[in-house]
Amino acid sequence: MNYLSLTFLGFLMVFFIVYNAVPSRFRYIVIFIGSYIFYGIGHPTMLITLVGLTLVSYAGALIIEKKHSKLAYILAFTIEIAVLIVFKYTTFIINNCNRLAERIHSGLRMNAEWNVVLPVGLSFIVFQTCAYLSDVYRGKISAEKNPIRYAAYAAFFPTVLSGPIQKARTLLPQLREPKNFEFEEAQKGTLLFAWGAFEKILVANNLNLIVTRSLDDYLNHSSMEILIGACCFSLYIYADFNAYSDMARGVAKLLNIDVGRNFNNPYISKTTGEFWNRWHVSLNEWFIDNVYIPLGGNRKGTLRKYFNVLVVFFISGLWHGSQWHYVIWGLFNGVLVVLGQMLKPVKKKIYEKMQISEEVESIIFMKRFVVFGLITMTWMFFHAGVMDALRICKRVLLFDFVSIFDPNLLNIAGAATTTFVTAIVTFIFCVIQNARQKESEAYQRYKAQPFVFQCLTISIIICICIFGVCNTDAVVDSQFLYFQF
C-alpha cells in the first residue's frame, strides 16, 4: 500500500478511528491487524515470509532470555539473515559462481533463473527483527511474551516498508503502554506527513526528471547537463527517502508513537564521516550495534578500526542491492571515511601553521562543498553500473566550460517552466530542511503562530501537492526509491 494513494488515506482514517476507540490495553491488537492488512493487501503471499521471520525471532528471543544462550542468539540471527540472502542474493551468487566457473574453465554451471518475488521491505523487516534479538541478548530489553504484540512490532506499518528501522527497546515499550491521543502530537504528525508528500511529489519527482534525462542518456548530453544531473541525483535520493521517513514519522505521531528521525541534514556535513552519521541514522546505528562493535569497534587498534569501517560499508553496499556497483559504492564511501580519519591530524597541523580557524564561515563552506562533491561522485556508482559511473565522473572531471552556455540547460527538466518549478521547489526544500536542524525549535515557531495560520500552512502544502500531481510531470513515479531495498 502506497502512502501516496487514496487507498492508504482511507485505510489510515479507519485505522485512526478504531485505534483511538478501543481501550489502550488492546491497541497493539489493532496495530497488528492494521499492519498485516497494510503489508499484505497487494500481495498476500508476502505475509508468509513476514510470519516466518516473526515466529523465528519471537521464539529465538524467548530461548535466548531463558537459557542466556549465545548459540541460540547466533542461530536465530543467522536464520533471519539467511532468509534475506535467499530472496535477495541467490541470483547474484549463482551468476558470480557461473562467471568464476567460466574463468577456471570448469564445466559446472548452475541455473540462474530464480523467479521468487522479493517481498517489499524485506531488508528492513529482517534488520528490525535482528535488532530485537540483539536487544534481548544484550539485556537491553526483556523478551516479549505476547506474540501478537511482538508481531505488531515486527510489522509496524508506518515503518515496515522503508524504515526507519526500529530498535525493540524504543518501540516495544510504546506498544506495551500506548499513550492516549494528543492534539499537539497529531498536529505534528499531520505537518510531517504533508511536508513528506511535498518532498516526494514536488521535489523528488521533479528532480528525478532531470536525473533521467541527463544521466540515463549521458552520452548525448553536455558536461554541464551531466554535472547538474549528478547534483540533482544527490538531492533526489535525499528528498525521496527523507519524504518517506517524514511521512512514516507523521503517521506514527498520529498514534502518539515516536519512531525517531532518520535524516539529520546530511548535506551540511563537514566530513564524509559526519555525513554518514547524519544519513539514514537508523541503518547506521544498526550496523554499529550489530557489525562494527561485534568486530571490535575502535577497541583493537587503529588499523583494526579502519578494517571494521570498511567491512561495515561493504555490507552496507551489499544490503542496498545485489549488484557489484552497490558494493563498489559502499567501499568507495568506506575509503573516503577512512581517509578522512587518517588525514585529520594532517589537516589540523596545516590549519595551525597557516593560522586559520576551522570554524570560520569560509572554511566551513569549503568543507561542505567538498563533502557534497565527493558524496555526489559516490552516488554515481549507486545510480549506474561501474563503467557508466566512471564515464560520468570522467565527463565531470574533464569539464567542458563551454557547456555552461548550453541553451538546452533551460529545458533540462523537459521544458523551461518545469526546470523553473524544479529550481523553486528545490530551493524551498533546502531552506526548510536547513531550518529543521533544530526541529523542536522550528516547531515551536510554527506553534507560536495563530491557529488559523497553522491550519493554513498545512492546507497550502496539501493544495500545492495536489496541484503538482494534476499539473506537472511530477507524477512520473509514486513509488519510493527505497522500496526496492
Secondary structure, 3 states (H helix, E strand, C coil): CCCCCHHHHHHHHHHHHHHHHCCHHHHHHHHHHHHHHHHHCCCCCHHHHHHHHHHHHHHHHHHHHHHCCHHHHHHHHHHHHHHHHHHHHHHHHHHHHHHHHHHCCCCCCCCCCCCCCCCCCHHHHHHHHHHHHHHHHCCCCCCCCCHHHHHHHHCCCCCCCCCCCCCHHHHHHHHHCCCCCCHHHHHHHHHHHHHHHHHHHHHHHHHHHHHHHHCCCHHHCCHHHHHHHHHHHHHHHHHHHHHHHHHHHHHHHHCCCCCCCCCCCHHHCCCHHHHHHHCCHHHHHHHHHHHHCCCCCCCCCHHHHHHHHHHHHHHHHHHHCCCHHHHHHHHHHHHHHHHHHHHHHHHHHHHHHCCCCCCCHHHHHHHHHHHHHHHHHHHHHHHCCHHHHHHHHHHHHCCCHHHHHCHHHHHCCCCHHHHHHHHHHHHHHHHHHHHHHHHHHHHHHHHCCCHHHHHHHHHHHHHHHHHHHHHCHHHHCCCCHHHHC
